Amino acid sequence: NQYICYMDRFKWYMDQGDIELESDRTAAESSEDLQLSGSNFISTRADQDSLSFMAPKARYDLKKHLITATDVQYIQVADALIAPDSSVVRIRKNAAMDPLNNAVITANKVTKHHTIKNATVNIASKRQYSASGEVDYVDEDQKAFTIRLQNINVDTSYQTYARGRILEAEQFQLSPAFDYFGEVLLEANRKDLLFTGSTRIQHGCSGLERNWMTFSAAIDPREVFIPVSDTLRDTRGEAIGAGVYLTSTDPFNTYGTFLSRKEEPKDPAVISSSGFLYFDKAKREYMISSKEKIRQRSLPGDLVSLNVDECRIDGDGHISAAVDLGRVSLENIGSLRSSADSGTTANVVMMADFHFLDNALERMVAEITAYPEQKQVDIGKTYYEKMLREVLGLERSDKLISELSIKGEIKKLPDELVRSLVLCDVRMQWDKRNESWVSTGPIGIGTVLKKPVFRYVKGKIELERKRSGDSMTILLMLDDQTFYFFQYSRNYLYTYSSDEQFNTMLTEVKEDKTKLESRKDQPDYRYMVTNRRKVNEFRDRFGL
């Protein structure tokens, strides 16, 4: 049989042709040198690398050349401990061990992360075995799902790994919030199983498809975080989204998705997020963002959530109007809400930057700040502090927020905040009839260039999506007769004011100073004074 056996006693049953062997030794899992010093059965077959195990009792059939070892607690192979069913091991000629049925594999012997049950094991040598079996995935509610592992083996570093496949028909769940089907990889040195397949969330929201999303990640069943990439695909390879989008063809309209198919792959995002998908049981909402922001919403970054009770998509972070304004830079930071019943609304800090005459903007600031009885902006009730965190990061923004709260102003505005217009409190909604974003209520002016304002004014902002070219219109009104008007459309920024000195300053600028030449992917640009008729047309549209 090519085995050496060390025993304390034996009985030879001559008539039966059996030898009964007994040892007083017992197995000890903690012994690192178990196979060298503790075992009493050691293979001498060269390719088995001294495979060994402890058996207090054994019987050797001289006729069949069969060793039947009993009370075998486990056999150490590679990094695993393999416990045979009924503690029985049979060894035939040439050290061939019978397959172990209904065995239990503990992998690895140090961490004991995984227990594989109902295993059928073929032990080849001290460092090699193959098997099939089952492992339990225990979710956050302590509900166990059995996963069948068809291929259990040892890699080149003698670490146990196992592969399985979960079928869609099995109705497996990573947690009550996440369905799953696909591949499973168990690695002995890693506690969590690696899932490579598709997941689907649980909700009953009409208008939001429950599409499968592909991913690959190790999953902690006690706290399920599923990675969400920037480019999402379902099982058919079609683009799915996570957030709010604007259609790329007219009639233009906003729509929400949450791991559901986009209407068109090229539809631009108003807000979307990537990072990790998580379900908050207390809030009854799915969230997608970084783990840090999911745990602390006040941190910088984009987050999108779906409330499954109200079927409402919320977002906070960078909110795009999804309009192309050429050389005009427009950045919005704040919060957004979208639902099938109420449409899409946003509360943002709007930062517009464009080539213009600085002296004219400074003149506008002087007129606004000199105007009596204007309501001051309480930045604590706006998204201005959030904007600071997004633009400057936590450390620098906290210093500025502290300075604002103590001194009531920012002594030196950081370069990143120097924009033509920073409107610190703007409420927007998508106007389906006009196919545009339209402001509602008063507009909070934060800063203009480096000048602080922090006052509310009347007015209207419209960001319009059009086949002929997107446009931006900003009307700031101190009263019905006093206003400043800016409108960008098709490479031209038109401006006009009730303040004639403002208009004169601009008309006196040499033409070449009002222009920006086109370059690379950027179009040309020019600002110019328009007339009151354009202002009145805009005011009439909104009854101002």
C-alpha positions in Angstrom: 0.0 0.0 0.0 3.0 2.3 0.2 2.2 3.6 3.6 4.2 3.6 6.8 2.2 3.1 9.9 3.2 3.8 13.5 1.0 2.0 16.1 1.2 1.1 19.8 -0.7 -2.2 19.6 -1.9 -4.6 17.0 -3.9 -7.8 16.7 -3.5 -10.3 13.9 -6.6 -12.2 12.9 -4.9 -15.0 11.0 -8.1 -16.8 9.9 -9.6 -13.6 8.5 -6.4 -12.2 7.1 -6.8 -8.9 9.0 -4.5 -6.9 11.2 -6.1 -4.5 13.7 -3.9 -1.6 14.7 -4.3 0.9 17.6 -2.5 4.1 18.6 -2.7 6.3 21.7 -2.0 9.4 19.7 -4.7 12.1 19.0 -4.8 14.7 16.3 -4.1 18.3 17.3 -5.2 21.0 14.8 -2.9 23.6 16.3 0.3 21.6 15.6 2.2 23.2 12.7 4.4 20.1 12.5 1.4 17.7 12.6 2.3 15.8 9.4 6.0 15.3 10.4 5.7 14.5 14.1 2.1 13.7 15.0 0.8 11.5 12.2 0.9 7.7 12.4 0.0 7.1 8.7 2.5 8.5 6.2 2.5 7.8 2.4 5.9 6.7 1.0 4.7 7.2 -2.6 7.1 9.8 -4.1 4.5 11.9 -5.8 2.3 12.3 -2.7 4.9 14.4 -0.8 4.6 12.4 2.4 0.8 12.8 2.6 -0.1 11.9 6.2 -2.9 11.8 8.8 -3.7 10.6 12.3 -5.9 7.5 12.9 -6.1 6.0 16.4 -7.6 2.8 14.9 -7.1 1.0 11.6 -7.6 -2.4 10.0 -5.5 -3.8 7.3 -7.0 -6.5 5.0 -4.1 -8.6 3.8 -6.0 -10.2 1.0 -7.4 -7.0 -0.5 -4.5 -4.8 0.4 -7.0 -2.4 1.9 -6.3 -0.1 4.9 -9.4 1.1 6.6 -8.6 3.9 9.1 -11.2 5.0 11.6 -11.6 8.0 14.0 -9.8 10.2 11.5 -10.6 13.7 12.5 -9.1 15.4 9.5 -6.5 15.2 6.8 -4.3 18.3 6.2 -3.9 18.9 2.5 -2.3 22.1 1.1 -3.9 24.9 3.3 -7.1 22.9 4.1 -8.3 20.6 6.8 -10.5 17.8 5.2 -12.8 15.9 7.6 -14.0 12.6 6.2 -17.6 11.5 6.7 -17.9 9.1 9.7 -14.2 9.7 10.2 -13.3 6.7 7.9 -10.5 6.7 5.3 -9.7 3.8 2.9 -6.4 3.3 1.2 -5.8 0.8 -1.5 -2.8 -0.5 -3.5 -0.2 2.1 -4.6 -1.4 4.5 -1.8 -4.6 5.2 -3.7 -7.0 6.8 -1.3 -10.8 6.3 -2.0 -12.7 9.5 -2.7 -14.2 11.1 0.5 -17.9 11.5 0.3 -19.9 13.9 2.4 -16.7 15.4 3.7 -16.2 18.8 5.3 -13.4 21.1 4.1 -12.1 23.9 6.3 -10.1 26.5 4.4 -7.8 27.6 5.3 -6.4 25.9 8.4 -5.3 29.2 10.0 -8.2 31.7 9.3 -10.9 29.1 9.0 -12.9 31.6 6.8 -14.8 28.9 4.9 -16.5 25.7 5.7 -17.4 23.6 2.6 -19.9 20.8 3.4 -21.3 17.8 1.5 -18.0 17.6 -0.3 -16.7 14.8 -2.6 -12.9 15.0 -2.3 -10.1 13.4 -4.2 -6.8 13.7 -2.4 -3.8 13.4 -4.7 -0.9 14.4 -2.5 0.1 16.5 0.5 -0.4 19.7 -1.5 -3.0 18.8 -4.0 -6.7 17.8 -3.9 -9.8 18.4 -6.0 -13.4 18.4 -4.9 -17.0 19.6 -5.3 -19.2 20.7 -2.5 -21.5 23.3 -1.0 -20.9 26.5 1.0 -23.5 28.6 2.9 -23.9 32.3 2.2 -25.4 33.8 5.3 -27.0 37.2 4.7 -27.5 40.2 7.1 -30.7 38.6 8.4 -28.8 35.3 9.1 -30.7 33.6 6.3 -28.5 30.9 4.7 -28.4 30.3 1.0 -26.5 27.2 -0.2 -24.1 27.7 -3.1 -23.0 24.7 -5.1 -19.2 24.7 -5.8 -18.5 22.5 -8.8 -14.7 23.1 -8.9 -12.7 23.1 -5.7 -8.9 23.0 -6.2 -5.5 24.3 -5.2 -3.6 27.1 -6.9 0.1 27.4 -7.5 0.7 28.9 -4.1 -1.1 25.9 -2.5 -4.2 28.0 -1.6 -7.6 26.5 -1.9 -10.0 28.1 -4.3 -13.5 27.1 -5.4 -15.8 28.1 -8.2 -19.6 27.9 -8.4 -22.4 29.3 -10.5 -25.8 30.5 -9.3 -28.6 30.4 -11.9 -31.3 33.1 -12.2 -34.0 30.5 -11.5 -32.5 29.8 -8.0 -33.7 33.3 -6.8 -30.5 33.9 -4.8 -30.1 37.1 -3.0 -27.0 38.9 -1.7 -29.5 40.5 0.8 -33.2 41.1 0.8 -32.5 44.2 -1.3 -30.4 42.6 -4.0 -31.1 39.7 -6.3 -28.1 38.0 -7.9 -27.1 35.4 -10.5 -23.7 34.6 -11.9 -20.3 33.2 -10.9 -18.9 32.8 -7.4 -15.3 32.5 -6.4 -14.2 31.3 -3.0 -10.5 32.0 -2.0 -9.3 30.5 1.2 -7.3 33.5 2.3 -10.2 36.0 1.7 -13.2 36.0 4.0 -15.7 37.3 1.5 -16.9 35.5 -1.6 -16.2 37.1 -5.0 -19.3 37.5 -7.1 -19.0 38.1 -10.9 -22.5 38.4 -12.4 -25.6 40.5 -12.3 -27.6 42.1 -9.6 -31.1 43.7 -9.5 -32.7 46.0 -6.9 -36.1 45.6 -5.3 -38.8 48.2 -5.9 -42.3 48.6 -7.3 -41.9 51.9 -9.0 -43.8 52.2 -12.3 -41.7 53.8 -15.1 -38.5 52.4 -13.6 -37.5 49.1 -15.1 -35.8 46.6 -12.8 -32.8 45.8 -15.1 -29.9 43.6 -14.1 -26.5 45.3 -13.7 -23.3 43.5 -14.2 -20.5 43.8 -11.7 -17.6 41.9 -10.1 -16.6 42.3 -6.4 -16.1 40.6 -3.1 -19.3 41.0 -1.0 -19.5 41.3 2.7 -23.0 39.8 3.5 -23.3 41.9 6.7 -23.0 45.1 4.8 -23.6 44.8 1.0 -21.7 47.4 -1.1 -21.9 46.7 -4.9 -19.5 48.6 -7.1 -21.0 50.9 -9.7 -18.8 52.0 -12.6 -19.1 55.1 -14.7 -20.3 53.0 -17.7 -23.1 50.7 -16.7 -24.4 47.8 -18.8 -27.2 45.3 -18.3 -27.0 41.6 -19.1 -27.8 42.4 -22.8 -25.0 44.9 -23.0 -27.3 47.9 -23.2 -26.6 51.1 -21.4 -28.3 51.7 -18.1 -28.2 54.8 -15.9 -28.2 55.9 -12.3 -29.6 59.4 -11.9 -31.5 61.9 -13.9 -31.0 62.4 -17.7 -32.1 64.8 -20.4 -33.2 63.4 -23.7 -30.8 64.1 -26.6 -33.6 64.5 -29.1 -36.7 66.7 -29.0 -39.1 67.0 -27.5 -36.5 67.5 -24.7 -37.5 66.3 -21.3 -35.9 65.0 -18.1 -36.3 61.4 -16.9 -35.0 59.4 -14.0 -33.3 56.0 -14.0 -31.9 53.8 -11.3 -30.1 50.9 -12.8 -32.7 51.0 -15.5 -32.2 51.5 -19.3 -31.6 55.0 -20.6 -33.9 56.1 -23.4 -30.9 56.6 -25.6 -27.2 55.8 -24.7 -26.1 59.3 -25.7 -28.6 61.1 -23.4 -26.6 63.5 -21.2 -26.7 63.2 -17.4 -28.2 66.0 -15.3 -26.8 64.1 -12.3 -25.4 60.6 -12.1 -23.1 58.9 -9.7 -20.7 56.0 -9.4 -18.8 54.3 -6.6 -20.9 51.8 -4.6 -24.6 50.8 -4.5 -26.0 50.4 -1.0 -29.5 50.0 0.6 -30.3 52.0 3.7 -33.0 50.0 5.4 -34.0 52.8 7.8 -34.5 55.4 5.0 -35.8 52.8 2.6 -33.6 54.0 -0.1 -30.9 52.8 -2.5 -27.8 55.1 -2.7 -24.9 55.3 -5.2 -21.8 57.2 -4.2 -18.5 56.6 -2.4 -18.7 54.6 0.8 -17.6 57.7 2.7 -20.3 59.9 1.3 -23.0 57.2 1.8 -22.0 57.1 5.5 -21.8 60.9 5.8 -23.9 62.9 3.3 -22.2 66.2 4.0 -18.9 65.1 2.4 -17.9 66.2 -1.1 -19.0 64.1 -4.0 -22.0 63.1 -6.1 -24.7 60.9 -4.7 -27.9 59.6 -6.3 -30.6 57.8 -4.3 -34.0 56.1 -5.0 -36.6 56.1 -2.3 -38.6 52.9 -2.9 -41.7 54.0 -1.0 -42.1 57.4 -2.8 -40.5 56.3 -6.0 -38.4 59.5 -5.9 -34.9 60.0 -7.2 -32.8 62.5 -5.2 -29.3 63.7 -6.0 -26.7 66.0 -4.6 -23.4 67.2 -5.9 -22.6 68.5 -9.4 -25.8 69.1 -11.3 -25.6 69.7 -15.0 -28.2 71.6 -17.0 -27.1 69.4 -19.9 -26.9 72.4 -22.2 -24.0 73.4 -24.5 -23.1 77.0 -23.9 -19.9 77.2 -25.9 -17.3 79.4 -24.2 -19.6 80.2 -21.3 -18.7 77.9 -18.3 -21.7 76.9 -16.2 -21.3 74.8 -13.1 -24.1 74.0 -10.7 -23.7 72.4 -7.2 -26.6 71.5 -5.0 -29.5 69.1 -4.7 -32.0 67.7 -7.2 -35.3 65.8 -6.9 -37.2 64.0 -9.6 -40.3 61.9 -9.7 -42.9 61.0 -12.4 -45.6 63.0 -10.6 -43.7 66.2 -9.7 -41.1 66.5 -12.4 -37.6 67.6 -11.8 -36.5 70.4 -9.4 -33.1 71.6 -8.2 -31.7 73.9 -5.6 -28.2 75.0 -6.6 -25.3 77.4 -6.4 -24.9 78.5 -10.0 -21.5 79.6 -11.2 -21.3 81.2 -14.6 -18.0 82.3 -16.0 -17.7 84.2 -19.3 -15.4 86.7 -21.1 -16.7 90.2 -20.2 -15.7 93.6 -19.1 -14.7 93.4 -15.4 -15.3 97.1 -14.8 -18.9 96.7 -16.0 -19.5 93.8 -13.6 -18.0 95.8 -10.8 -20.3 98.7 -11.6 -23.2 96.3 -11.4 -22.0 95.1 -7.9 -21.8 98.7 -6.7 -25.4 99.4 -7.8 -26.8 96.3 -6.3 -25.1 96.7 -2.9 -26.1 100.3 -2.8 -29.8 99.5 -3.4 -31.8 99.8 -0.2 -33.9 97.1 1.7 -32.4 94.0 0.1 -32.6 90.7 2.0 -29.3 89.3 3.0 -28.5 85.7 2.1 -28.1 83.4 5.0 -25.5 81.0 3.5 -26.3 78.4 6.2 -29.7 77.9 4.5 -28.2 77.6 1.0 -25.8 75.1 -0.7 -23.0 77.6 -0.6 -21.0 75.7 2.0 -21.5 72.5 0.0 -20.2 74.3 -3.1 -17.1 75.4 -1.1 -16.4 71.7 -0.1 -16.9 70.5 -3.7 -14.6 73.2 -5.2 -12.0 73.6 -2.5 -12.0 70.3 -0.6 -12.7 69.8 3.1 -9.7 71.4 4.7 -9.7 74.7 2.7 -13.5 75.0 2.7 -13.7 74.5 6.5 -11.3 77.5 7.0 -13.5 79.7 4.7 -16.7 78.6 6.4 -15.2 79.4 9.8 -14.0 82.8 8.5 -17.5 83.5 7.1 -19.3 82.6 10.4 -16.9 84.7 12.5 -16.3 87.8 10.3 -19.3 87.7 8.1 -17.2 87.8 4.9 -14.3 86.2 3.1 -11.3 88.5 3.2 -9.6 87.0 0.1 -11.7 84.9 -2.3 -9.8 81.9 -3.6 -9.0 81.9 -7.3 -11.3 78.8 -7.9 -14.3 80.9 -6.7 -13.6 84.0 -8.9 -16.3 83.7 -11.5 -18.3 86.3 -13.5 -21.4 85.4 -11.5 -21.8 83.1 -8.5 -25.5 82.9 -7.7 -25.6 81.3 -4.3 -29.3 80.4 -4.0 -31.2 79.4 -7.2 -34.2 77.2 -7.3 -34.7 75.6 -10.7 -37.3 73.4 -12.3 -37.6 71.7 -15.6 -40.4 73.4 -17.6 -41.7 70.6 -19.9 -43.8 73.0 -22.0 -40.8 75.4 -22.8 -38.3 72.5 -22.8 -36.0 74.5 -20.5 -34.7 74.9 -16.9 -36.5 77.9 -15.3 -35.8 79.5 -12.0 -38.5 80.1 -9.4 -38.5 82.7 -6.6 -35.8 85.2 -5.7 -32.2 84.8 -6.8 -29.4 84.9 -4.2 -26.3 86.7 -5.6 -23.2 85.5 -3.8 -20.2 87.0 -5.5 -19.3 88.8 -8.7 -15.7 88.3 -9.7 -13.9 89.0 -6.4 -16.7 91.2 -5.0 -19.0 89.9 -2.2 -22.7 90.6 -2.6 -24.8 88.0 -0.7 -28.2 89.7 -1.4 -31.4 88.5 -2.8 -32.9 90.1 -6.0 -35.9 89.4 -8.1 -35.4 88.0 -11.6 -35.5 84.9 -13.8 -33.0 82.4 -15.1 -33.7 80.2 -18.1 -31.4 77.5 -19.5 -33.0 76.4 -22.8 -32.3 73.2 -24.8 -32.9 73.8 -28.6 -32.1 72.1 -31.8 -30.9 75.4 -33.2 -28.5 75.9 -30.2 -28.8 76.0 -26.5 -29.2 79.3 -24.6 -28.8 80.9 -21.2 -30.7 83.9 -20.0 -30.1 85.6 -16.6 -32.2 88.6 -15.6 -31.4 90.3 -12.3 -33.9 92.8 -11.1 -33.5 95.3 -8.3 -37.1 96.5 -9.0 -39.4 96.6 -12.0 -37.4 99.4 -13.6 -33.8 98.5 -12.5 -32.3 95.4 -14.1 -29.3 93.6 -15.6 -29.8 91.2 -18.4 -27.4 88.6 -19.9 -28.3 86.2 -22.7 -26.0 83.7 -24.4 -27.1 82.1 -27.7 -25.1 80.7 -30.6 -21.7 82.1 -29.7 -23.0 85.6 -28.7 -23.5 86.9 -25.2 -26.0 89.7 -25.3 -26.3 92.1 -22.4 -28.4 95.2 -21.5 -29.2 97.2 -18.4 -31.5 99.9 -17.2 -28.2 101.5 -16.0 -27.0 103.5 -19.0 -23.5 103.9 -17.6 -23.2 100.0 -17.6 -24.3 100.0 -21.3 -21.9 102.8 -22.3 -18.9 101.2 -20.7 -19.5 98.1 -22.8 -20.2 99.9 -26.1 -16.9 101.8 -25.7 -14.9 98.5 -25.6 -13.0 97.9 -28.8 -14.5 95.1 -30.9 -11.4 92.9 -30.8 -11.5 93.0 -26.9 -15.0 91.6 -26.9 -14.1 88.5 -28.9 -12.5 85.1 -28.3 -11.3 83.3 -31.4 -12.2 79.7 -31.9 -9.7 77.1 -30.9 -9.6 73.3 -31.0 -13.1 72.2 -30.0 -14.1 75.6 -28.7 -16.2 77.9 -30.8 -15.6 81.6 -31.2 -17.4 84.1 -28.8 -18.3 87.7 -28.6 -20.2 89.9 -26.1 -22.2 92.9 -27.2 -24.9 95.3 -25.9 -28.4 94.5 -27.2 -31.6 96.5 -26.8 -34.5 96.8 -24.4 -36.8 94.8 -26.8 -34.9 91.6 -26.2 -35.3 92.2 -22.4 -39.0 92.9 -22.7 -39.6 89.8 -24.8 -38.0 87.7 -22.1 -40.0 89.5 -19.3 -43.2 89.1 -21.2 -42.7 85.4 -21.5 -42.7 85.0 -17.7 -45.0 87.9 -16.8 -42.2 89.9 -15.1 
